[in-house]
Amino acid sequence: MAHELYTRTNQKIYFAGLSLEALTRAEDGRAMNSPALLQAGRESALFHLYGALLGLCHEIAGFYRLPQANAPRAELLLTREALETIAIPELAEMVELAHNPETWLAKLLAAHAALFEPPRAPRKPKGDVTQPLIVAVNLDEQEPEQELSREELESWRQNLKSLAIRFREGLNEC
């Protein structure tokens, strides 16, 4: 295998695709352990998508010979401080995507970070037997997060793939 930076990015995008295929099979199957297979498929796809993102960051940092080119986490490269020393358009676009919570990249980073959070039991409102029709609701409490859908993960994969292709075209023109 070639030891070019882009090979790892491509490999991770491919692995994410394989994980999404396994997730599709798990969704269609009726195995007794299908909930576990679904969760494993989602987490595997998310893991490989993050790896592809890190690979793309390494490609850009390697092309521009940045000192943090071997950063172990994408978040270390996707900071505004990383842009202070040199203006890198590809990195600037990724930083902008990462810091806007409505974008696919910010959602991918948040979902990956959530993998490392300890599980939390859902909070249930306290019941008062004397007041059966009134339910206590805490408006400050966030609703439980919905599980990532296969479609959303595939969308992130396609966005990351197209971003990598577009950036590579620009990097090769130099």
C-alpha positions as CSV (number, residue, x, y, z in Angstrom):
1,M,0.0,0.0,0.0
2,A,1.2,3.5,-0.8
3,H,2.2,5.6,2.2
4,E,0.5,8.8,0.9
5,L,-1.7,10.7,3.3
6,Y,-4.7,10.4,1.1
7,T,-4.7,6.6,1.2
8,R,-5.8,6.7,4.9
9,T,-8.6,9.1,4.2
10,N,-9.9,7.0,1.3
11,Q,-9.6,3.9,3.4
12,K,-11.6,5.3,6.2
13,I,-14.3,6.6,3.8
14,Y,-14.5,3.1,2.3
15,F,-14.6,1.5,5.8
16,A,-17.5,3.8,6.8
17,G,-19.3,2.6,3.7
18,L,-18.8,-1.0,4.7
19,S,-20.1,-0.2,8.2
20,L,-23.2,1.5,6.7
21,E,-23.8,-1.6,4.5
22,A,-23.7,-3.7,7.7
23,L,-26.0,-1.3,9.4
24,T,-28.5,-1.7,6.5
25,R,-28.3,-5.5,6.8
26,A,-28.9,-5.2,10.6
27,E,-31.9,-2.9,10.0
28,D,-33.4,-5.4,7.6
29,G,-32.6,-8.5,9.7
30,R,-34.6,-9.9,12.5
31,A,-31.8,-11.3,14.6
32,M,-32.2,-11.5,18.4
33,N,-29.2,-9.2,18.8
34,S,-30.4,-6.7,16.2
35,P,-30.4,-3.7,18.7
36,A,-26.7,-4.4,19.5
37,L,-25.9,-4.8,15.8
38,L,-27.6,-1.5,15.0
39,Q,-25.7,0.3,17.7
40,A,-22.4,-1.4,16.6
41,G,-23.0,-0.4,13.0
42,R,-23.7,3.2,13.9
43,E,-20.7,3.5,16.1
44,S,-18.5,1.8,13.6
45,A,-19.6,4.1,10.8
46,L,-19.1,7.2,13.1
47,F,-15.6,6.0,14.1
48,H,-14.5,5.6,10.5
49,L,-16.1,8.9,9.5
50,Y,-14.1,10.6,12.2
51,G,-11.0,8.8,11.0
52,A,-11.6,10.0,7.5
53,L,-12.0,13.6,8.8
54,L,-8.7,13.2,10.7
55,G,-7.1,11.8,7.5
56,L,-8.3,14.8,5.5
57,C,-6.9,17.2,8.2
58,H,-3.6,15.4,7.9
59,E,-3.6,15.7,4.1
60,I,-4.1,19.5,4.3
61,A,-1.6,20.0,7.2
62,G,0.9,17.8,5.4
63,F,0.5,19.7,2.1
64,Y,1.1,23.0,3.9
65,R,3.8,21.5,6.1
66,L,2.1,22.7,9.3
67,P,3.9,21.9,12.5
68,Q,0.8,20.1,13.9
69,A,0.6,17.8,10.8
70,N,0.6,14.7,13.0
71,A,-2.1,15.9,15.4
72,P,-3.9,12.8,17.0
73,R,-7.3,14.5,16.9
74,A,-9.1,16.5,14.3
75,E,-10.2,19.1,16.8
76,L,-6.6,20.1,17.4
77,L,-6.4,21.3,13.8
78,L,-9.9,22.7,13.4
79,T,-9.3,25.7,15.6
80,R,-9.2,29.4,14.7
81,E,-5.7,29.5,16.3
82,A,-4.4,27.1,13.6
83,L,-5.3,29.7,11.0
84,E,-3.5,32.6,12.7
85,T,0.0,31.8,11.5
86,I,-0.9,31.0,7.8
87,A,-4.1,31.5,5.8
88,I,-5.2,28.1,4.5
89,P,-8.4,28.2,2.6
90,E,-9.2,24.5,2.9
91,L,-8.6,24.6,6.7
92,A,-10.6,27.8,7.0
93,E,-13.6,26.2,5.4
94,M,-13.3,23.2,7.7
95,V,-12.9,25.4,10.8
96,E,-16.0,27.3,9.7
97,L,-18.0,24.1,9.3
98,A,-16.8,22.7,12.6
99,H,-17.7,25.8,14.6
100,N,-21.2,26.2,13.2
101,P,-23.4,23.8,15.2
102,E,-26.0,23.5,12.3
103,T,-23.5,22.0,9.9
104,W,-22.9,18.3,9.2
105,L,-19.3,18.6,10.3
106,A,-20.1,20.0,13.7
107,K,-22.8,17.3,14.1
108,L,-20.2,14.6,13.2
109,L,-17.7,16.0,15.7
110,A,-20.4,16.2,18.5
111,A,-21.6,12.7,17.8
112,H,-18.1,11.3,17.9
113,A,-17.4,13.1,21.2
114,A,-20.7,11.7,22.6
115,L,-19.3,8.2,22.1
116,F,-16.9,8.9,25.0
117,E,-19.6,10.1,27.4
118,P,-20.7,7.8,30.2
119,P,-24.2,6.5,29.8
120,R,-26.9,8.4,31.7
121,A,-30.2,7.1,32.9
122,P,-33.2,9.1,31.5
123,R,-34.8,11.3,34.1
124,K,-38.4,10.6,34.9
125,P,-40.7,13.1,36.5
126,K,-41.6,12.5,40.1
127,G,-45.1,11.3,40.5
128,D,-47.5,12.6,43.1
129,V,-50.3,10.2,43.8
130,T,-52.5,13.0,45.0
131,Q,-52.2,14.8,41.7
132,P,-52.6,12.1,39.0
133,L,-53.4,14.5,36.2
134,I,-50.4,16.9,36.7
135,V,-47.0,15.9,35.4
136,A,-43.9,17.8,36.5
137,V,-41.9,18.9,33.5
138,N,-38.4,20.5,33.6
139,L,-38.0,22.8,30.7
140,D,-34.3,23.2,31.2
141,E,-33.7,19.5,30.7
142,Q,-32.7,18.5,27.2
143,E,-34.6,15.8,25.4
144,P,-32.8,12.5,24.9
145,E,-30.8,12.5,21.7
146,Q,-32.2,10.6,18.8
147,E,-30.0,7.8,17.5
148,L,-28.2,8.6,14.3
149,S,-29.9,7.3,11.2
150,R,-28.2,5.4,8.5
151,E,-29.3,8.1,6.1
152,E,-27.6,10.9,8.1
153,L,-24.4,8.9,8.5
154,E,-24.4,8.3,4.7
155,S,-25.0,12.0,4.1
156,W,-22.0,12.8,6.3
157,R,-19.9,10.3,4.4
158,Q,-20.9,11.8,1.0
159,N,-20.2,15.3,2.3
160,L,-16.8,14.3,3.5
161,K,-16.0,12.4,0.3
162,S,-16.9,15.4,-1.9
163,L,-15.0,17.8,0.4
164,A,-11.9,15.6,0.1
165,I,-12.2,15.4,-3.7
166,R,-12.7,19.2,-4.0
167,F,-9.8,20.0,-1.7
168,R,-7.5,17.6,-3.6
169,E,-8.2,19.2,-6.9
170,G,-7.3,22.6,-5.4
171,L,-4.1,21.3,-3.7
172,N,-2.9,19.6,-6.9
173,E,-3.2,22.9,-8.9
174,C,-0.5,24.5,-6.9
